[in-house]
Amino acid sequence: MASINVAINERAFNELIKGLGKKLESLPPFSCTGSFGPFSLRCDLGFRLVGGKVALTNTGRVHIDELQLTYDPFILTFGLDLPHIHVGGECIIWLPRVGCVVRLPEIDIWGDNPDIEIPLDLSHTIVSEFSGEFTAAVRKQVLVAKGTLTDHQAHVTPDTSIEIRDRFRTIISSTLPFLPSAQVNALADALVPYVKGNLADKWQFFLHDVWHDFDLIDIAATAANILRNLVNLIIDKILAFVPEILRDIVKAIISPIISAIEAILDIPDDILEWLSSLLQTSFGLLDVIAQFIINFIGAMVPFYQFESNYPMIEDASGLIPVLVPVENVAVTINDDELTMLADIL
């Protein structure tokens, strides 16, 4: 029996984060609308990952350090629908058998919906930040629906069963017994596409959240963005007569000062992250809720999976694929790399 080791280093993890950033940037902006009586709100929201890095540790964990998410675009449009006023149109000359021949002019006031719109552009301003540590776990998925199919038959047979969906429903309803059945079913159906494939047995890899610190609004980075945008606006206005290259030099001189202010404002958050890392727990109600959600969904949806009979050579010209049995899969992490160890039968 032969063994195989597959290693992924820190650089690969950081490239994975960059790839996720590119994926977010490629998504079309998310739009939402809401009405509250005469008031309305429309949002246009796009995402972009900036900063942050992934480190592997000798404690066997994946450490994510200050991964920042900025919003581009981030436009909030507030609307106000005023009561519609219609005046005029009354008949002033009426003739028998003919009817009205002359009417007063008609005027519509505030006939649009909404009548007043105020856009607020927060693009490249608001920043969210995530730090945390995860352990990696692996388990084997064997579907009852596979039945007596051979490994080759299971490889080419799409999973049309409801087995995974029902398993998710059981987990969700037992973990969240207060959730109505319609929401349980909807959540399970939303997660299934990320796992479902063919009927082949699979090795699945999961991340477990040990601790994290999530700032919906990173005060330091957001304040720095607001200050930087304000300084740039003032420089462009006051020095409008100066060539752009000289204005850029002035901005570059001031930029380290803004970065220093950001670092000072970020000290409390750095202390909280240090305490979370030291005590291996998340602080704050939002972090505790987020940790529950991450582990809840993470226990069902793997971040990676592959068939236990790995298709080394896919079928071509009518030939069956070459499948290599992979067993006894384990994952270890040190400060250099994440290593998968497995036996090849």
C-alpha positions as a printed Julia matrix, in Angstrom:
345×3 Matrix{Float64}:
   0.0    0.0     0.0
   1.46   3.35   -1.08
   1.03   6.66    0.7
   0.76  10.15   -0.73
   1.3   13.59    0.79
  -0.15  16.72   -0.79
   0.95  20.03    0.72
  -0.41  23.55    0.34
   1.74  26.41    1.63
   0.81  29.85    2.94
   1.32  31.43   -0.46
  -1.32  29.12   -1.93
  -3.79  30.1     0.81
  -3.16  33.78    0.15
  -3.65  33.21   -3.57
  -6.94  31.52   -2.66
  -7.99  34.68   -0.82
  -7.01  36.79   -3.83
  -9.06  34.49   -6.04
 -12.03  34.96   -3.74
 -11.52  38.71   -4.02
 -11.56  38.52   -7.82
 -14.73  36.42   -7.62
 -16.43  39.03   -5.45
 -15.39  41.83   -7.78
 -16.79  39.95  -10.79
 -20.24  39.62   -9.24
 -22.84  42.18  -10.36
 -23.76  44.73   -7.67
 -26.45  43.59   -5.28
 -29.55  45.79   -5.28
 -32.29  46.07   -2.71
 -35.34  48.25   -2.2
 -37.68  48.9     0.68
 -40.66  51.11    1.42
 -41.66  52.48    4.8
 -44.85  54.47    4.33
 -43.94  57.59    2.32
 -40.22  56.81    2.71
 -38.21  54.47    0.5
 -34.64  53.18    0.38
 -32.69  51.69   -2.49
 -29.21  50.23   -2.15
 -26.62  49.22   -4.72
 -23.85  47.16   -3.18
 -20.69  45.6    -4.58
 -17.81  43.92   -2.75
 -14.04  44.02   -2.92
 -11.47  42.28   -0.73
  -8.48  44.39    0.29
  -5.61  43.71    2.65
  -5.42  40.81    5.04
  -3.4   37.62    4.88
  -3.61  33.95    5.76
  -1.01  32.29    7.98
  -0.56  28.66    8.97
   0.39  27.99   12.59
   2.15  25.27   14.6
  -1.03  24.96   16.65
  -2.62  23.22   13.66
  -4.78  26.14   12.63
  -5.39  28.46    9.72
  -5.07  32.06   10.93
  -6.81  34.83    8.97
  -5.4   38.24    9.88
  -7.42  41.41    9.28
  -9.1   40.44    6.04
 -10.86  43.63    4.96
 -13.98  43.88    2.85
 -14.78  47.23    1.25
 -17.89  48.1    -0.69
 -17.72  49.31   -4.29
 -20.25  50.56   -5.18
 -22.11  51.37   -1.96
 -24.89  53.8    -2.82
 -27.91  54.44   -0.62
 -30.74  56.38   -2.23
 -33.33  57.79    0.15
 -36.72  58.62   -1.33
 -39.75  60.57   -0.17
 -43.17  60.18   -1.77
 -45.21  63.34   -1.2
 -49.01  63.36   -1.47
 -50.09  63.68   -5.07
 -51.83  66.99   -5.77
 -53.93  67.41   -8.89
 -55.48  70.82   -9.67
 -57.37  72.18  -12.67
 -59.28  70.35  -15.33
 -62.62  71.82  -14.36
 -64.98  72.64  -17.18
 -65.52  76.4   -17.75
 -67.48  76.29  -21.03
 -70.13  73.67  -21.54
 -72.41  73.39  -24.58
 -75.59  71.32  -24.82
 -75.18  68.12  -26.82
 -71.48  68.88  -27.21
 -70.37  68.75  -23.64
 -67.34  70.48  -22.22
 -65.37  72.4   -24.81
 -63.02  74.41  -22.59
 -61.35  73.22  -19.4
 -58.93  74.82  -17.0
 -55.34  73.66  -17.4
 -54.43  70.59  -15.35
 -51.42  70.64  -13.09
 -49.93  67.61  -11.36
 -47.73  68.26   -8.34
 -45.62  65.49   -6.84
 -46.89  62.87   -9.23
 -43.69  60.83   -9.28
 -42.86  57.99   -6.93
 -40.69  58.89   -5.14
 -40.89  62.63   -5.64
 -37.6   63.44   -3.9
 -34.48  61.26   -4.08
 -31.25  61.88   -2.16
 -28.33  59.59   -3.11
 -25.59  58.93   -0.57
 -22.41  57.52   -2.11
 -20.33  55.59    0.44
 -18.21  53.7    -2.12
 -14.63  53.01   -0.98
 -15.55  54.35    2.47
 -17.15  51.7     4.69
 -14.85  48.8     5.56
 -15.63  45.5     7.31
 -12.86  43.42    8.86
 -12.51  39.74    9.77
  -9.82  37.97   11.77
  -9.93  34.47   13.18
  -8.55  30.96   13.4
  -9.9   27.72   12.0
  -9.07  24.07   12.4
  -9.44  21.67    9.47
 -11.29  18.36    9.67
 -11.98  15.62    7.14
 -14.71  13.02    6.9
 -15.99  10.56    4.31
 -19.42  10.89    2.75
 -21.1    7.63    1.73
 -24.59   7.95    0.25
 -27.17   5.24    0.79
 -28.5    6.13   -2.67
 -25.34   4.63   -4.17
 -26.76   1.19   -3.4
 -25.1   -1.6    -5.33
 -23.57   0.66   -7.97
 -19.93   0.01   -8.71
 -17.41   2.81   -8.18
 -17.36   3.52  -11.92
 -21.15   3.55  -12.14
 -21.41   5.9    -9.13
 -18.84   8.2   -10.73
 -21.01   8.76  -13.81
 -24.4    8.75  -12.03
 -25.74  12.19  -11.0
 -27.08  12.42   -7.48
 -30.82  12.95   -7.93
 -31.7   11.64   -4.48
 -33.05  13.75   -1.62
 -30.7   12.13    0.89
 -28.39  15.11    1.44
 -31.3   17.54    1.56
 -33.12  15.44    4.18
 -29.91  15.14    6.2
 -29.53  18.93    6.16
 -33.16  19.38    7.17
 -32.64  17.07   10.17
 -29.52  18.95   11.28
 -31.16  22.35   10.87
 -34.41  21.46   12.63
 -32.59  19.8    15.56
 -30.19  22.73   15.96
 -32.82  25.42   15.43
 -36.07  23.83   16.7
 -37.81  27.22   16.73
 -37.37  27.67   12.97
 -40.58  27.11   10.93
 -40.48  24.12    8.59
 -40.71  26.33    5.5
 -37.52  28.16    6.52
 -35.82  24.87    7.4
 -36.58  23.52    3.95
 -35.51  26.72    2.22
 -32.17  26.81    4.08
 -31.49  23.14    3.36
 -32.33  23.59   -0.33
 -29.97  26.6    -0.52
 -27.03  24.57    0.89
 -27.51  21.38   -1.13
 -26.06  22.67   -4.46
 -22.69  23.3    -2.78
 -22.38  19.61   -1.84
 -24.4   17.61   -4.32
 -22.69  15.95   -7.28
 -22.62  12.32   -8.3
 -23.19   9.21   -6.16
 -19.5    8.44   -5.66
 -18.1    8.3    -2.12
 -16.28  11.53   -1.26
 -13.68  12.85    1.15
 -14.87  16.21    2.45
 -12.84  18.92    4.19
 -14.4   21.3     6.72
 -13.2   24.39    8.59
 -14.18  24.81   12.24
 -14.19  28.32   13.69
 -12.11  28.39   16.9
 -12.41  32.14   17.41
 -12.94  35.22   15.29
 -13.32  38.96   15.5
 -15.73  40.43   12.97
 -16.25  44.19   12.68
 -19.24  45.01   10.52
 -17.79  48.53   10.37
 -14.05  48.71   10.94
 -13.87  52.09   12.72
 -10.16  52.65   12.1
 -10.17  51.81    8.38
 -13.48  53.58    7.74
 -12.34  56.73    9.57
  -9.06  56.67    7.62
 -10.99  56.39    4.33
 -13.22  59.33    5.26
 -10.21  61.42    6.3
  -8.23  60.46    3.19
 -11.16  61.3     0.88
 -11.64  64.63    2.64
  -7.95  65.54    2.44
  -7.83  64.61   -1.26
 -10.91  66.73   -1.94
  -9.42  69.74   -0.12
  -6.08  69.4    -1.92
  -7.78  69.11   -5.3
  -9.89  72.2    -4.59
  -7.24  74.44   -3.03
  -4.46  73.42   -5.41
  -6.63  73.12   -8.5
  -4.24  75.41  -10.39
  -1.26  73.14   -9.61
  -0.35  70.26  -11.99
  -1.85  66.93  -10.93
   1.57  65.34  -10.36
   2.38  67.95   -7.7
  -0.97  67.41   -6.0
  -0.21  63.68   -5.91
   3.12  64.44   -4.2
   1.32  66.43   -1.49
  -1.16  63.56   -1.01
   1.72  61.09   -0.74
   3.36  63.24    1.97
   0.14  63.35    4.03
  -0.76  59.67    3.49
   1.63  58.3     6.2
   0.05  60.65    8.73
  -3.4   59.23    7.94
  -2.0   55.68    8.15
  -0.55  56.48   11.58
  -3.96  57.76   12.76
  -5.54  54.55   11.45
  -3.0   52.44   13.35
  -3.73  54.33   16.59
  -7.5   53.92   16.16
  -6.98  50.21   15.46
  -5.18  49.53   18.76
  -8.36  48.57   20.73
  -9.38  46.14   17.99
  -5.87  44.64   17.91
  -6.06  44.11   21.67
  -9.44  42.37   21.3
  -8.07  40.12   18.57
  -5.07  39.28   20.78
  -7.37  38.37   23.67
  -9.56  36.25   21.38
  -6.47  34.41   20.15
  -5.11  33.97   23.69
  -8.39  32.75   25.22
  -9.57  30.93   22.06
 -13.0   32.47   22.16
 -15.0   35.16   20.38
 -16.16  38.28   22.23
 -19.33  40.24   21.67
 -22.84  39.11   20.82
 -22.34  39.65   17.08
 -19.17  37.54   17.1
 -20.82  34.75   19.09
 -23.76  34.67   16.68
 -21.44  34.75   13.67
 -19.33  31.93   15.16
 -22.47  29.83   15.6
 -23.54  30.47   11.99
 -20.05  29.76   10.58
 -19.72  26.46   12.44
 -23.35  25.51   11.8
 -23.07  25.9     8.03
 -19.42  24.81    7.99
 -20.37  21.47    9.54
 -22.55  20.72    6.5
 -20.82  22.43    3.57
 -17.17  21.43    2.92
 -14.68  23.96    1.59
 -13.28  21.19   -0.6
 -14.17  17.63   -1.55
 -12.99  14.9    -3.92
 -14.08  11.38   -4.77
 -12.57   8.65   -2.61
 -11.98   6.74   -5.84
 -10.12   9.6    -7.43
 -10.5    9.91  -11.25
  -6.85  10.11  -12.32
  -7.8    9.79  -16.01
 -11.3   10.76  -17.07
 -13.28   8.69  -19.56
 -12.57   9.5   -23.19
 -13.57   7.9   -26.49
 -16.02   5.64  -24.68
 -13.42   4.23  -22.26
 -14.16   3.99  -18.55
 -12.23   6.38  -16.25
  -9.2    5.3   -14.28
 -10.14   5.49  -10.59
  -7.54   5.34   -7.83
  -8.86   4.37   -4.36
  -7.85   6.89   -1.68
  -8.31   5.94    1.98
  -7.28   6.99    5.49
  -7.2   10.68    4.64
  -5.89  13.02    7.36
  -4.96  16.69    7.52
  -2.14  18.31    9.47
  -1.13  21.97    9.67
   2.16  23.56   10.7
   3.57  27.02   10.19
   4.8   26.13    6.7
   1.98  24.22    5.03
  -1.26  22.3     5.21
  -0.59  18.66    4.41
  -3.05  15.99    3.36
  -1.89  12.43    4.03
  -3.63   9.48    2.4
  -3.15   5.85    1.45
  -3.4    4.76   -2.16
  -4.82   1.24   -2.43
